[in-house]
Amino acid sequence: MALRINDTIPDLSVKTDLGTFTLHDWIGDSWAILFSHPKDFTPVCTTEFGAVAQLAAEWDRRGTKVLGVSVDSVEDHARWKGDIETYGGAAPGFPIVADDGLELSKAFDMLPAEAYLPDGRTPNDSATVRSVFIIGPDKKLKLSMTYPMTVGRNFAEILRALDALQTSAGQGVATPANWAPGEDVIIPASVSNEDATAKFGTFDQVLPYLRKARLPG
């Protein structure tokens, strides 16, 4: 069954290069980002892991943990991290799940139940394991994005989406297209004009169903 927005993620026990834990225990009270890869020692994935390592301070500032996933072994992950640091210039301090049994990939609906890893496999055998999942402290899926193998993920957009999700959850608002922190937000339709005035002060009635305002403070 597909994993949909607001579904609780499976509480799998996963083996990583930094130890074994269950997903729910690892998330704890934090936000979390799980980003998956079809194989270690592949070019696009190496650049992506390098980008994630470079953003360590940004994840920390947002109270967010990051977890890599690749369908190779713990031993391969440990060796691959050397290449990732060489490319990105930052040590990848986050764990990488060794999903060589495909349990996580199947539970998160990236691969069909009958999928397996053949001898001499190539990245094409697990090509759809190229997703990003943003998970809230309530262990529910908040956002997912899936990319083809030839297109590197835009981690500036992932950070922006995380900021929007945290703002929406924390402030009870929505965000418009291309929103960035500090810009006007959208007042939900369920909030009356009177309550909107009490919370935001003034607001802009753009359309009968679209009101924008600055966040207080």
C-alpha positions in Angstrom: 0.0 0.0 0.0 1.3 3.5 -0.9 2.6 5.7 1.9 0.6 8.9 1.6 0.8 12.4 3.2 -0.2 12.3 6.9 0.3 8.5 7.1 2.4 7.3 10.1 5.7 5.9 8.7 6.5 2.3 9.4 8.5 1.9 12.6 11.1 -0.3 11.1 14.3 -1.5 12.8 17.1 -0.5 10.5 20.8 -1.3 10.3 23.1 1.6 9.5 26.8 2.4 9.5 26.2 4.1 12.8 24.3 1.3 14.5 20.9 -0.3 14.6 17.7 1.6 15.7 14.0 1.9 15.0 12.8 4.8 12.9 10.4 6.2 15.5 13.1 6.1 18.3 15.6 7.7 16.0 13.2 10.5 15.1 12.2 11.2 18.7 10.8 14.7 19.0 12.6 16.0 16.0 11.7 16.6 12.4 13.4 14.1 10.0 14.4 13.8 6.4 15.0 10.4 4.8 16.7 10.5 1.4 17.2 7.3 -0.6 19.6 6.1 -3.2 19.7 3.1 -5.5 23.4 2.2 -5.1 26.6 3.3 -3.4 29.5 4.7 -5.5 27.3 6.3 -8.1 28.0 9.8 -9.4 24.8 11.7 -8.8 24.2 10.2 -5.4 27.7 11.1 -4.3 27.2 14.7 -5.1 23.8 14.6 -3.2 25.3 13.1 -0.1 28.1 15.7 -0.2 25.4 18.5 -0.3 23.6 17.0 2.7 26.9 16.9 4.6 27.6 20.5 3.8 24.2 21.5 5.2 24.8 20.0 8.7 24.4 23.3 10.5 21.2 24.1 8.6 19.6 20.8 9.6 20.7 21.4 13.2 19.2 24.9 13.2 15.9 23.5 12.1 15.9 20.7 14.7 16.0 18.1 11.9 17.7 14.8 11.6 18.8 13.4 8.3 19.0 9.7 7.4 20.4 8.3 4.1 19.2 5.1 2.6 21.0 3.0 0.0 20.5 -0.6 -1.0 24.1 -1.7 -0.2 25.9 -3.0 2.8 27.1 -1.2 6.0 30.7 -1.9 4.8 30.1 -0.3 1.5 28.5 2.8 3.2 31.6 3.2 5.4 33.9 3.1 2.4 31.6 5.4 0.3 31.6 8.1 3.0 35.3 8.7 2.2 34.4 9.6 -1.4 31.5 11.7 -0.2 33.8 13.7 2.1 36.4 14.0 -0.7 33.8 15.4 -3.1 31.8 17.6 -0.7 34.6 18.8 1.6 32.5 17.9 4.7 32.3 14.7 6.8 28.9 13.0 6.4 28.1 12.5 10.1 24.5 11.2 9.4 23.7 7.5 9.4 23.0 5.6 6.1 20.6 2.6 6.2 21.9 -0.6 4.7 18.7 -1.6 2.9 20.3 -4.5 1.1 17.2 -6.6 2.0 14.9 -3.8 0.5 12.7 -3.8 3.6 12.6 0.0 3.9 12.4 0.6 0.1 9.3 -1.6 -0.1 7.7 -0.3 3.1 8.0 3.2 1.8 6.6 2.1 -1.6 9.7 2.9 -3.6 9.9 -0.7 -4.9 7.2 -3.3 -5.5 6.8 -6.2 -3.1 8.3 -8.7 -5.5 11.4 -6.7 -6.2 14.8 -8.3 -5.5 18.5 -7.5 -6.1 19.9 -9.8 -8.8 23.5 -10.9 -8.9 25.6 -8.3 -10.7 22.9 -5.7 -10.3 23.2 -2.2 -11.6 21.5 1.0 -10.3 18.7 0.4 -12.8 17.5 -2.5 -10.7 16.5 -0.1 -7.9 16.1 3.1 -9.9 13.0 4.3 -8.1 14.8 4.4 -4.8 15.5 8.1 -5.4 13.0 9.8 -3.0 13.0 12.4 -0.3 10.6 12.0 2.7 10.1 14.8 5.2 8.7 13.4 8.5 7.2 15.4 11.4 7.8 14.8 15.1 4.5 13.0 15.1 6.1 10.4 12.9 3.8 11.3 10.0 4.8 11.8 6.4 4.6 15.6 5.6 6.1 15.7 2.1 7.7 13.4 -0.5 9.5 13.9 -3.8 10.9 11.4 -6.2 13.6 12.0 -8.8 15.0 10.1 -11.7 18.6 8.9 -11.5 19.9 11.5 -13.9 18.7 14.6 -12.0 20.4 15.6 -8.8 18.1 16.8 -6.0 17.9 20.5 -5.2 18.6 20.7 -1.4 17.9 24.4 -1.4 14.3 23.5 -2.3 14.3 20.8 0.3 15.4 23.3 3.0 12.7 25.8 1.7 10.0 23.1 1.9 11.1 22.2 5.4 10.9 25.8 6.5 7.4 26.1 5.0 6.2 22.8 6.7 7.6 24.0 10.1 6.0 27.4 9.7 2.7 26.0 8.6 2.7 23.5 11.5 3.9 26.0 14.1 1.9 29.0 13.1 -1.4 27.5 11.7 -0.9 29.2 8.3 -0.3 28.2 4.6 2.4 29.4 2.3 2.1 30.7 -1.3 4.1 29.6 -4.3 7.8 30.2 -4.0 7.5 31.3 -0.4 10.6 31.9 1.6 11.0 32.7 5.3 10.1 36.4 6.1 7.6 36.7 3.3 3.8 36.9 3.7 1.9 33.8 4.5 -1.7 32.8 3.6 -4.4 32.9 6.2 -6.4 29.6 6.1 -10.0 29.9 5.0 -11.2 28.4 8.3 -10.0 31.5 10.1 -12.5 34.3 10.3 -11.6 37.9 9.5 -12.1 38.8 13.1 -9.7 36.1 14.3 -7.3 37.0 11.5 -7.2 40.6 12.7 -6.7 39.5 16.3 -3.7 37.3 15.3 -2.1 39.2 12.4 -3.3 42.8 12.9 -3.8 43.9 9.3 -4.0 41.6 6.3 -4.4 41.9 2.6 -7.6 40.6 1.1 -6.2 39.7 -2.4 -9.3 37.7 -3.5 -12.5 36.7 -1.6 -10.8 33.4 -0.7 -7.1 34.6 -0.6 -5.8 36.6 2.4 -2.1 37.3 3.0 -0.4 38.6 6.1 2.9 39.0 7.8 3.6 36.6 10.6 3.5 38.2 14.1 7.0 39.1 15.3 
